Amino acid sequence: YPHAAAQQARAARAYGEIIDGRELSAWADGMLAVIEMWAGRPRQALLLTDRGLSAAPDGTCQVRLWCITARAAAIQGDEERAVDAIVASKRARDRRAAPTELHDGVGGEFGFGPARQAFSNGSAYLKLSRSAEALAECGQALELYAQAAAEERWYAAEAGTRTDMATAYLVRGDLSGAREAVSEVLNLDSGMRVE
């Protein structure tokens, strides 16, 4: 329900402005950007990530927004901006900023750990048809997901990562690599399958 999600995100952004909650406003801009991106409006998504980055505190909040920027730019076909955003996401993570309340304290859907970052950057590289970089990022994401405690693992993201890996192998013409990458996705119980 993207329309309802956008209404909720706009409300969150308004509340963030009222309370001078830069992190909440930036998170809401990221959510709005994701909605625009999946609706086929990457240019609008990029405007929203730019606005979010102008308010975002250092750390995970910026990492997330840079990753959304990379994916939207890749969808738009702007390779230079996408790659610059991937590099910026890594720099933002490397700065090791102080944890923030929403992204790091509450976490969950508000979190954006290194595994999610690698998955997102792998997807951006895949959209750019840069299969080697996509495989490297997706491989890193799977390693990080595997290290997480069972109750903290996000099987949908793992399945998405494996699907992106399979696609990257297909771009390279490697059918056996694609088959291996997607086999675990196809073997998921029906109740665990996602679009």
SETI-860899 format. One line per 10 residues: number of its first residue (from 1); their letters; for each residue x, y, z of N, C-alpha, C. Coordinates in Angstrom, 2 decimals. Example, Ala and Ser with C-alpha at 12.3 -4.5 7.8 and 13.67 -1.06 7.14 Angstrom:
! residues 2
1 = AS = 13.19/-5.69/7.80/12.30/-4.50/7.80/13.20/-3.30/7.80  12.85/-2.25/7.08/13.67/-1.06/7.14/12.90/0.03/7.87 $
***
This chain:
! residues 195
1 = YPHAAAQQAR = 0.83/-1.18/0.00/0.00/0.00/0.00/0.88/1.26/0.00  1.47/1.58/-1.16/2.42/2.70/-1.19/1.80/4.05/-0.83  0.54/4.26/-1.20/-0.09/5.55/-0.89/-0.20/5.73/0.63  -0.67/4.70/1.32/-0.79/4.77/2.78/0.59/4.90/3.43  1.56/4.18/2.89/2.92/4.27/3.44/3.47/5.69/3.29  3.22/6.29/2.13/3.70/7.66/1.89/3.03/8.64/2.85  1.73/8.44/3.10/1.04/9.32/4.05/1.67/9.21/5.44  1.96/8.00/5.86/2.58/7.79/7.18/3.97/8.41/7.23  4.74/8.24/6.16/6.09/8.80/6.12/6.05/10.33/6.13  5.11/10.91/5.40/4.98/12.37/5.42/4.60/12.86/6.82 $
11 = AARAYGEIID = 3.74/12.12/7.50/3.38/12.48/8.87/4.60/12.39/9.78  5.38/11.34/9.63/6.60/11.19/10.44/7.56/12.35/10.19  7.66/12.74/8.92/8.55/13.86/8.60/8.05/15.14/9.26  6.76/15.38/9.21/6.19/16.57/9.84/6.45/16.56/11.35  6.27/15.40/11.99/6.54/15.31/13.43/8.02/15.56/13.70  8.88/15.04/12.83/10.31/15.28/12.99/10.64/16.76/12.94  10.01/17.48/12.04/10.25/18.93/11.96/9.72/19.64/13.20  8.54/19.24/13.67/7.94/19.89/14.83/8.83/19.75/16.07  9.40/18.58/16.25/10.22/18.34/17.45/11.71/18.57/17.21  12.05/19.08/16.02/13.44/19.28/15.62/14.21/17.95/15.70 $
21 = GRELSAWADG = 13.55/16.90/15.25/14.15/15.57/15.23/14.74/15.29/13.86  15.97/15.72/13.67/16.62/15.59/12.36/16.68/14.14/11.90  16.93/13.24/12.82/17.05/11.83/12.45/15.72/11.28/11.94  14.62/11.62/12.62/13.30/11.16/12.19/12.94/11.75/10.83  13.20/13.04/10.64/12.90/13.68/9.35/13.70/13.02/8.23  14.98/12.76/8.49/15.83/12.14/7.47/15.38/10.71/7.18  14.98/9.97/8.23/14.48/8.61/8.01/13.23/8.66/7.13  12.33/9.59/7.43/11.09/9.71/6.66/11.37/10.07/5.21  12.35/10.95/4.97/12.72/11.27/3.59/13.24/10.02/2.88  13.99/9.20/3.59/14.46/7.95/2.99/13.32/7.02/2.64 $
31 = MLAVIEMWAG = 12.34/6.91/3.53/11.18/6.07/3.26/10.40/6.59/2.05  10.19/7.90/2.01/9.51/8.50/0.86/10.29/8.26/-0.42  11.61/8.34/-0.34/12.46/8.09/-1.51/12.31/6.65/-2.00  12.27/5.70/-1.07/12.10/4.30/-1.46/10.75/4.10/-2.16  9.72/4.71/-1.63/8.39/4.60/-2.24/8.42/5.17/-3.66  9.04/6.32/-3.83/9.15/6.93/-5.16/9.99/6.07/-6.10  11.07/5.52/-5.58/11.94/4.69/-6.41/11.19/3.47/-6.94  10.47/2.77/-6.06/9.76/1.57/-6.49/8.53/1.90/-7.32  8.09/3.16/-7.29/6.98/3.58/-8.14/7.48/4.01/-9.52  8.78/3.89/-9.75/9.35/4.24/-11.06/9.68/5.71/-11.20 $
41 = RPRQALLLTD = 9.88/6.40/-10.08/10.20/7.82/-10.12/11.55/8.07/-9.42  12.64/7.56/-10.00/13.94/7.71/-9.33/14.40/9.15/-9.20  14.01/10.02/-10.13/14.41/11.43/-10.03/13.82/12.05/-8.76  12.55/11.76/-8.49/11.91/12.27/-7.27/12.56/11.66/-6.03  12.92/10.38/-6.13/13.61/9.72/-5.01/14.93/10.43/-4.69  15.65/10.81/-5.71/16.93/11.48/-5.50/16.75/12.85/-4.85  15.71/13.56/-5.21/15.43/14.84/-4.55/15.17/14.63/-3.05  14.47/13.56/-2.74/14.16/13.27/-1.34/15.40/12.83/-0.55  16.27/12.03/-1.17/17.49/11.64/-0.44/18.39/12.85/-0.25  18.44/13.75/-1.24/19.23/14.97/-1.06/18.70/15.77/0.13 $
51 = RGLSAAPDGT = 17.38/15.90/0.22/16.80/16.64/1.34/17.11/15.93/2.66  16.98/14.61/2.66/17.27/13.86/3.88/18.72/13.99/4.31  19.63/13.93/3.34/21.06/14.03/3.66/21.42/15.41/4.21  20.66/16.42/3.82/20.94/17.77/4.34/20.62/17.89/5.83  19.79/16.98/6.34/19.41/17.03/7.76/19.98/15.87/8.57  20.41/14.81/7.90/20.77/13.57/8.58/21.98/13.71/9.49  21.87/13.17/10.70/23.06/13.12/11.55/24.05/12.10/11.00  25.30/12.23/11.40/26.32/11.28/10.96/25.96/9.87/11.38  26.47/8.91/10.65/26.31/7.51/11.02/25.32/6.77/10.16  24.61/5.84/10.79/23.72/4.93/10.09/22.66/5.65/9.28 $
61 = CQVRLWCITA = 22.18/6.76/9.77/21.17/7.54/9.05/21.70/7.95/7.68  22.92/8.44/7.64/23.52/8.83/6.36/23.83/7.61/5.50  24.30/6.54/6.11/24.58/5.31/5.35/23.35/4.89/4.56  22.22/4.83/5.25/20.96/4.42/4.62/20.59/5.33/3.46  20.67/6.62/3.67/20.30/7.56/2.62/21.24/7.48/1.42  22.54/7.28/1.67/23.47/7.12/0.55/23.17/5.84/-0.23  22.79/4.78/0.47/22.45/3.53/-0.22/21.19/3.68/-1.07  20.20/4.39/-0.55/18.98/4.65/-1.33/19.33/5.51/-2.54  20.20/6.49/-2.35/20.65/7.33/-3.46/21.31/6.48/-4.54  22.16/5.56/-4.12/22.86/4.71/-5.10/21.87/3.89/-5.92 $
71 = RAAAIQGDEE = 20.89/3.32/-5.27/19.92/2.49/-6.01/19.07/3.34/-6.94  18.61/4.50/-6.47/17.79/5.36/-7.33/18.60/5.87/-8.51  19.84/6.26/-8.28/20.69/6.74/-9.37/20.95/5.62/-10.38  21.14/4.40/-9.86/21.37/3.26/-10.77/20.13/3.00/-11.62  18.96/3.07/-11.01/17.72/2.88/-11.76/17.58/3.96/-12.84  18.00/5.16/-12.51/17.93/6.27/-13.46/19.00/6.15/-14.55  19.99/5.30/-14.32/21.06/5.12/-15.30/22.24/6.05/-15.10  22.31/6.69/-13.94/23.39/7.62/-13.62/24.48/6.86/-12.87  25.36/6.22/-13.64/26.39/5.36/-13.05/27.33/6.14/-12.13  27.75/7.31/-12.56/28.69/8.08/-11.75/28.09/8.43/-10.39 $
81 = RAVDAIVASK = 26.86/8.90/-10.39/26.22/9.26/-9.12/26.00/8.03/-8.26  25.63/6.92/-8.87/25.41/5.69/-8.10/26.69/5.23/-7.43  27.78/5.19/-8.17/29.05/4.73/-7.61/29.54/5.70/-6.55  29.40/7.00/-6.80/29.79/7.99/-5.78/29.00/7.80/-4.49  27.71/7.48/-4.62/26.87/7.26/-3.44/27.30/6.00/-2.69  27.66/4.95/-3.41/28.15/3.73/-2.76/29.40/4.03/-1.95  30.33/4.76/-2.56/31.57/5.15/-1.87/31.23/6.00/-0.64  30.29/6.93/-0.80/29.90/7.79/0.32/29.27/6.97/1.45  28.50/5.94/1.10/27.90/5.09/2.14/28.98/4.39/2.95  30.02/3.96/2.27/31.12/3.27/2.98/31.90/4.25/3.84 $
91 = RARDRRAAPT = 32.12/5.45/3.33/32.81/6.46/4.14/31.99/6.81/5.38  30.68/6.94/5.20/29.82/7.27/6.34/29.87/6.17/7.40  29.93/4.90/6.99/30.03/3.78/7.94/31.40/3.80/8.62  32.44/4.07/7.84/33.81/4.03/8.38/34.08/5.12/9.41  33.30/6.21/9.37/33.51/7.30/10.33/33.16/6.89/11.75  32.43/5.81/11.91/32.05/5.29/13.22/31.48/6.38/14.13  30.45/7.00/13.63/29.79/8.06/14.40/29.13/7.48/15.65  28.82/8.35/16.57/28.12/7.92/17.79/26.77/7.32/17.40  26.34/6.27/18.09/25.03/5.67/17.78/23.91/6.69/17.93  22.92/6.57/17.08/21.76/7.46/17.16/20.58/6.69/17.74 $
101 = ELHDGVGGEF = 19.62/7.45/18.24/18.48/6.84/18.95/17.64/5.95/18.04  17.25/6.46/16.88/16.31/5.74/16.02/16.97/4.61/15.25  18.00/4.93/14.48/18.62/3.92/13.62/19.39/2.85/14.39  20.07/3.27/15.44/20.91/2.32/16.17/20.28/1.84/17.46  19.53/2.71/18.13/18.91/2.33/19.40/17.66/1.50/19.20  16.70/2.04/18.45/15.46/1.30/18.18/15.75/0.17/17.20  16.48/0.47/16.13/16.87/-0.55/15.16/15.68/-1.17/14.45  15.74/-2.46/14.24/14.67/-3.16/13.52/14.49/-2.57/12.14  13.27/-2.19/11.80/13.01/-1.58/10.50/13.75/-0.26/10.34  14.09/0.38/11.46/14.83/1.64/11.40/16.33/1.42/11.28 $
111 = GFGPARQAFS = 16.78/0.21/11.53/18.20/-0.10/11.46/18.69/-0.24/10.03  19.97/-0.15/9.86/20.55/-0.33/8.53/22.00/-0.76/8.74  22.16/-2.04/9.10/23.47/-2.56/9.42/24.33/-2.81/8.19  25.56/-3.25/8.42/26.48/-3.50/7.31/25.98/-4.54/6.30  25.23/-5.55/6.75/24.71/-6.55/5.81/23.69/-5.91/4.87  22.81/-5.11/5.42/21.80/-4.44/4.59/22.45/-3.45/3.63  23.51/-2.80/4.10/24.25/-1.88/3.24/24.88/-2.62/2.06  25.52/-3.74/2.33/26.15/-4.52/1.26/25.11/-5.04/0.28  23.97/-5.52/0.79/22.89/-5.99/-0.08/22.41/-4.86/-0.98  22.19/-3.69/-0.39/21.70/-2.54/-1.15/22.71/-2.12/-2.22 $
121 = NGSAYLKLSR = 23.97/-2.03/-1.83/25.00/-1.64/-2.79/25.17/-2.69/-3.88  25.03/-3.95/-3.53/25.08/-5.00/-4.55/23.96/-4.85/-5.56  22.77/-4.50/-5.08/21.63/-4.28/-5.98/21.88/-3.10/-6.91  22.50/-2.05/-6.39/22.81/-0.89/-7.23/23.82/-1.28/-8.32  24.86/-2.00/-7.92/25.84/-2.45/-8.92/25.19/-3.36/-9.96  24.28/-4.20/-9.52/23.60/-5.10/-10.46/22.81/-4.29/-11.48  22.10/-3.26/-11.02/21.32/-2.43/-11.93/22.23/-1.74/-12.95  23.48/-1.51/-12.58/24.46/-0.90/-13.49/25.15/-1.94/-14.37  24.75/-3.21/-14.24/25.36/-4.34/-14.96/26.84/-4.51/-14.63  27.22/-4.15/-13.41/28.60/-4.35/-12.94/28.59/-5.60/-12.06 $
131 = SAEALAECGQ = 28.61/-6.75/-12.74/28.39/-8.02/-12.06/29.47/-8.36/-11.05  30.72/-8.05/-11.33/31.79/-8.40/-10.38/31.58/-7.68/-9.05  31.29/-6.38/-9.11/31.06/-5.62/-7.89/29.78/-6.08/-7.19  28.76/-6.40/-7.98/27.50/-6.89/-7.39/27.74/-8.19/-6.64  28.49/-9.10/-7.24/28.78/-10.38/-6.59/29.59/-10.18/-5.31  30.54/-9.27/-5.34/31.36/-9.02/-4.15/30.50/-8.47/-3.01  29.66/-7.49/-3.31/28.81/-6.89/-2.27/27.80/-7.90/-1.74  27.17/-8.65/-2.65/26.19/-9.65/-2.21/26.85/-10.75/-1.40  28.04/-11.15/-1.78/28.78/-12.16/-1.01/29.07/-11.67/0.39  29.45/-10.40/0.49/29.71/-9.83/1.81/28.42/-9.79/2.63 $
141 = ALELYAQAAA = 27.32/-9.41/2.00/26.03/-9.37/2.71/25.68/-10.74/3.27  25.83/-11.78/2.45/25.48/-13.13/2.91/26.37/-13.57/4.06  27.64/-13.23/4.01/28.54/-13.56/5.13/28.07/-12.89/6.41  27.71/-11.62/6.30/27.27/-10.88/7.48/25.93/-11.40/8.00  25.00/-11.72/7.09/23.72/-12.28/7.54/23.95/-13.62/8.25  24.86/-14.43/7.75/25.12/-15.74/8.34/25.70/-15.63/9.75  26.39/-14.53/10.03/27.00/-14.33/11.35/25.99/-13.86/12.40  24.84/-13.41/11.95/23.84/-12.88/12.89/23.16/-14.01/13.64  22.69/-13.71/14.84/21.92/-14.68/15.61/20.65/-15.03/14.84  20.18/-16.26/14.98/19.03/-16.74/14.21/17.82/-15.82/14.33 $
151 = EERWYAAEAG = 17.55/-15.31/15.54/16.38/-14.45/15.71/16.56/-13.06/15.09  17.79/-12.70/14.72/18.05/-11.40/14.12/18.21/-11.48/12.59  18.20/-12.68/12.06/18.39/-12.81/10.61/17.14/-12.39/9.87  17.35/-11.81/8.71/16.27/-11.32/7.89/16.25/-12.16/6.61  15.47/-13.25/6.65/15.51/-14.21/5.56/15.08/-13.61/4.23  14.19/-12.62/4.24/13.74/-11.99/2.98/14.90/-11.26/2.32  15.72/-10.58/3.11/16.88/-9.89/2.54/17.92/-10.90/2.07  18.08/-11.98/2.80/19.01/-13.02/2.35/18.54/-13.61/1.02  17.24/-13.85/0.91/16.69/-14.38/-0.35/16.87/-13.37/-1.48  16.64/-12.09/-1.18/16.85/-11.05/-2.18/18.30/-10.97/-2.61 $
161 = TRTDMATAYL = 19.21/-11.11/-1.64/20.64/-11.08/-1.95/21.01/-12.25/-2.86  20.50/-13.43/-2.53/20.80/-14.60/-3.37/20.20/-14.45/-4.77  19.04/-13.85/-4.86/18.41/-13.62/-6.16/19.25/-12.63/-6.98  19.74/-11.58/-6.33/20.62/-10.63/-7.02/21.91/-11.32/-7.46  22.45/-12.19/-6.62/23.65/-12.93/-7.00/23.39/-13.79/-8.23  22.26/-14.48/-8.22/21.92/-15.32/-9.37/21.83/-14.48/-10.64  21.22/-13.32/-10.52/21.10/-12.43/-11.68/22.47/-11.96/-12.14  23.34/-11.63/-11.21/24.70/-11.20/-11.57/25.46/-12.32/-12.28  25.28/-13.54/-11.80/25.91/-14.68/-12.49/25.35/-14.83/-13.91  24.05/-14.63/-14.06/23.46/-14.72/-15.40/23.99/-13.64/-16.32 $
171 = VRGDLSGARE = 24.19/-12.43/-15.78/24.78/-11.35/-16.58/26.15/-11.77/-17.09  26.87/-12.53/-16.29/28.21/-13.01/-16.68/28.16/-14.26/-17.54  26.96/-14.83/-17.71/26.83/-16.06/-18.49/27.20/-17.31/-17.71  27.20/-17.23/-16.38/27.58/-18.34/-15.52/26.31/-19.02/-14.99  25.80/-20.00/-15.74/24.56/-20.67/-15.35/24.71/-21.49/-14.08  25.84/-22.14/-13.89/26.01/-22.96/-12.69/26.07/-22.08/-11.44  26.73/-20.92/-11.54/26.76/-19.99/-10.41/25.37/-19.48/-10.08  24.59/-19.18/-11.12/23.22/-18.71/-10.91/22.37/-19.80/-10.27  22.52/-21.02/-10.74/21.75/-22.14/-10.20/22.07/-22.34/-8.71  23.34/-22.29/-8.38/23.75/-22.47/-6.98/23.22/-21.33/-6.10 $
181 = AVSEVLNLDS = 23.32/-20.10/-6.60/22.88/-18.95/-5.81/21.38/-18.96/-5.54  20.60/-19.39/-6.51/19.15/-19.33/-6.37/18.56/-20.59/-5.74  19.33/-21.66/-5.64/18.78/-22.93/-5.15/18.19/-22.80/-3.74  18.87/-22.06/-2.86/18.34/-21.92/-1.49/17.06/-21.08/-1.47  16.95/-20.15/-2.40/15.73/-19.33/-2.48/14.56/-20.21/-2.91  14.79/-21.04/-3.90/13.72/-21.89/-4.41/13.33/-23.00/-3.42  14.21/-23.30/-2.48/13.93/-24.33/-1.50/13.29/-23.79/-0.21  13.02/-22.48/-0.17/12.36/-21.92/1.01/10.96/-22.50/1.16  10.54/-22.69/2.40/9.16/-23.10/2.65/8.22/-22.05/2.07  7.06/-22.46/1.60/6.14/-21.52/0.94/5.75/-20.36/1.86 $
191 = GMRVE = 5.67/-20.58/3.15/5.31/-19.52/4.07/6.40/-18.46/4.24  7.61/-18.75/3.79/8.72/-17.82/3.92/9.01/-17.08/2.61  8.27/-17.38/1.57/8.54/-16.76/0.28/7.97/-15.35/0.23  8.71/-14.48/-0.41/8.30/-13.09/-0.61/8.38/-12.77/-2.08  7.71/-11.69/-2.46/7.68/-11.31/-3.87/9.08/-11.09/-4.40 $
***
